Amino acid sequence: MKTLLLTGFEPFLEYAVNPTMRIAEKLDAEQIGGYRIISRILPVDFNRSGDLIVQWVDELKPDAVVSLGLAAGRYKITPERVALNVKDGDVDNEGYQPVGEPISVQGPDAYLSTLPVRRMTEALLQAGLPAEISNTAGAYLCNNIMYEGLRYAAMNKPEMLSGFIHIPADHQLAIEHGKLPSWSHEDLLRGVRICLETMAEEGS
């Protein structure tokens, strides 16, 4: 059976809960479309998260890597198309705030996702879940992780699928934070499952 490394993030900034963490933990050890899922939770830390995902890929040797991130304020599930070679944005959980720094000094300016982002989006829409392809993962930790996963694959394991999916806030976070569009946890979980099932179908 193939192995899928699924990552979520810990809470960060003003968000006291992170639905990606709950989803990753829920799906850990499940089997979806011929993939056995191994979940890991990433710290919101520019200096550690990239090294950790590379370490996990080295250890687990997965056939695919899918990372989840919270896009508070978005109301659709958005598979990301591109990762940029830049670190910028808000302060991380360790107090570090890079300004326009490269993720890799010698790396390319960008990598394109190797996940079937269009088919994922179509499958979500067919299931009645709002979705669209996103052309920007920002420059914060989500983009950083997406870039590192794709860079590892390009350099060491080109057959490994890799990419990133942003999800909206869940109701719990919206209630605690206020003024955020949100989905139920059940619908977010269903949406992620649909994305993983679609990836498995495309690769079969």
Summary of the structure (lengths in Angstrom):
residues: 204
radius of gyration: 15.6
end to end distance: 11.8
largest distance: 43.3
contacts: 725
relative contact order: 0.23
helix: 37%
strand: 25%
